[in-house]
Amino acid sequence: MIIDSHCHLSFETYDEERERIINEALQKNVGFILNVATEPKEYADMVGVIEKYPFIYGAYGIHPESVDPDNIITLPELLQFLHHLKIIGVGETGLDYHYENVDRKYQQESFMIHIEAARQTDMPLIIHTRDADADLKAILTEQMLYKPFKGMIHCFSSSENLAKTAIDLGLYISISGIITFKKAEELRTIIKKLPLDRLLIETDAPFLAPVPYRGKRNEPAFVVETFKALAQLKGVKEDVLEEQLMLNFKHLFKNKLGKELFV
């Protein structure tokens, strides 16, 4: 099967078509979906989706642009959200300095809480980063040396230096439809150099639809286009890539995944 390693399927944009969208993903051999909630108001809808569909699992965390400086989530609060049996990831969390909507120190405080939650639950940390490579690299390096944790940088579009640092620290890199964009040659050059056994693919739906759907609302079925682009970029047969990506996902998220999901 092909796995969509990160999407936001419980967003209200899908409310009228969610059943069709999920069925189309299955028809495209997208047999496993990780559905991510990024703030408290999304949690109930995310849980509703993952409880309805056996092949859809969840992740929860506070997106850096959703951090409330006056009410930063505490570690006990976050752990309580993560207790659900079908929640298998912590995040997305991380650093986003693009718009400077949330002061950097509050983003970093929230990020550190999520790192500790990943340690305590032994679940992977799902990391968002934009225009924050230096601080992200410093925090990840320091925290991994202090006490290791598992994780992935989702929707990777950063520097080769950050990618190499992440892989050296034991993290995975998740690739989105950006690699199909005409102006993403630098990113394709970076991805081409990365080891295949550390890669995942995702849609980040409803955002960043790949070519030939660019400009439309993204959907899990569209991850197939990213899959094809990655196979061509890495010069591997699609059946080989499919198996490797599934193994990568299974290894990263193995703590709470039953074996029967991948038989």
N, C-alpha and C positions, 0 to 999 in steps of 0.2 A: 504494500500500500504506500501511498504518498501521504505525508503528514504535514498539516499546516501547524507549524510550531508556535504561532502567535497570531491571534485575531481578536476582534471585539464583537463577537457575534450577537451579544445581548444588547448592543446599542439600539436605540429606538428606530433608527433608520431601517432596520430589518423587520420591524414588528409585523408589517402586513405581508411579508414574503419569506419569512424565516424558514418555513417548512419546504418551500420550493428550493430555496438556496441550499439547504442542507441536502436535499435529495439530489440536486445537481452536482454537489461535491462528491457524493457517493458514486454517482454515475461516472465521474471522472477519476475514480480510484483514489479519492481523498478519503481514507478510511479512519483517520484520527485527527481531531481538532483540539487545540488548546485555546480555550476561551478566557480572555483576560479582563478583569475589572480593575479600574484605576482610581476609584474613589468610593467612599461609603455608599453614596446613593446608587451606585451600579451593582452593589453586592447581591441584593435580592434577585435582580433580574439574571445575573450571571448564574447564580445557584439554580434558578428555575430552569435554565437551559441545560445545564450539566446533569440535572436530575432527570430530565425528560429523555435525553439521548445517551445511550450507553457508550458511544464512541467519542463523546465530547467531554473533556475534563476541564478543570478551571485553575486559574491562578488569581491571586489577589495581592494588591499593594497600592500605595499612594504614588501616583505619577508626580514627578518633581514639580510640574506646573500646577498641580492640585494641592500641594502642601499648604496647609493653613497655619501661618506663623503663630496664631493665637491658640491653636488647638492641634499641635502636632501629635500624631498617633503615638501612644505609648507601646512599649514592647508587650505587656500583658494584653492590651487591646488587640494588637495585631495578631498575636498568637491565638486569641479567641476566634478571630475571623478564619484562621487557617486550619481549624480543627476538622472541618468538613472532609469526609473520606475521599471525595473526588476532587479536592483542591490539591494540586501536586507541585505548585510553584509559588514563590514569594516575589511579588512585583506585578506590574512593572514599577520599578523604582530607579533612582539614579540622579543624574545631574543634567539640567538643561539651562544654559546661560544665553540662549538665543534672544529671547525677548526680555529677560530680566524681570519677569512678572513676580517672581518670588525671590527674596534675598538669598544669596548663595549659602549663607551660614545655616538657614533653615532647611534648605534642600539637603545640605550635607548632614545635618542632624537626623533628618528623616531617613536618609540613605543608610546611616550607621545603624539605626534601629532595625531596618530591614535586613542588613547583613547579619546581625545577631539573631534575628528570627530564622534566617536560613540555616544558621549553625544549629540552633536549638531544635529545629524540625527536621534537619537533614534533607531539606528540599532545596532545589536549585533557586538561585537568585536570578531574576529576570531584569536585566539592566538596560535602561534607556540612557543614551548620552547624546548631547548636541552642543557643540561649541564649548566643550568642557574637558577636552582630552587630558590636559595636564593635571587637573585636580582629580579626575577619575583615576588616572594611572597611579597617582600618589596614594590615594585612599585604598585602591585595590591591592597595591603592593604591600602597604603597611599592614592592612587587615589580614591579608593572606599569610603573611609572616607571623602575625600574632596568633591566629588560629584559622586553619583552612576552612573553606566552604565551597560548595559547588555553584556553578552559575553559567549564564550565557549573556552575551551582549546581543540584544535583539535589534533587528532592522539595521544592521551595521552599515554605516556610511562615513566612517571616520578615517583616521590616518593608518598607514601601514605600521607605524610605530606602536600605536595602541593595539592593533590587531595582534602583533607579535607579542606584546606584553601580556595581553589577555591569554593567549595560547600558552605562553611560558608559565603562567600562573595556574594553568589547568582548566581555563574557561573555554566555552564553545562560542562560535560566531554564527549568528543566524542571518540569513540573506533574504532580502525582500525583492519585490519587483523592480526596485531601483536598478538592478543590474541589467535590465532590458532597455533602460532609457538611453537615448542617443548620446547624451552628453555625459554618460557615466563611465567613460573609458578609463579614467584613473581608478575608479572603484573596481572595475573588472580586472585591471592589472594587479591590484592588491589581492583580490579573491583568488586569482589564478595561482598565486604563490602559496596560499594557505593549505595546510594538510587536510585531505578529504575527511579524515576521521575526526575532525573537530568542527564540521560544518552542519548546519541545519538550514531549512528553508521555511519561509513564512509568507503570509500575505500582509499582515498588519491591517487587515480589512476593518473598516471600510476605506482606509487610506491607501495611497500609493499603488493603484492598480497597474499591473505590468502591461507592456505592449503585447497584444494589440488593443487592450482595453483602457489604455491610459486616458485619464480625464473622466472615466466613469467611476461609479461606486465600486470599490473592490469587494470580492467575494471569495470564500475559501476555494471554490472550484478553480479560480484563476491561478492558484499556486502552481498548477501544472505548467504554466508558461515560464515561471521562474525555474522550475525543475528542468525543463528542456534547455533553457538558456545556460544553466549551470552545467549540465551534461556536456554541452558543446564547448563551454569555456574550459572545463577541466579535461576534455578529451577522453571521456569515459562513456561506455555504453549505458543506456538508460536503466537497464535491469540491474547493472552493477551499482549505479548511483542510488537507485531506489532502495536496495538492500543496505547499503552503507548508511544512508541517512536514517533509515529505520533503526539500525543498530546504534547509531549515535544518540538518537532521541531516547531509545530504551535505556541506554547506559546512563545518560544524564538524569532521567526521571525515574529510575528503577525503584527508588525507595517506596513509592506508593502505587506502582503499577502492577496489576496482576499479570502473570505470565500468559493467561488465556487471551489477553488483548492482542498479542503478537504471534499467536500460533497460526 
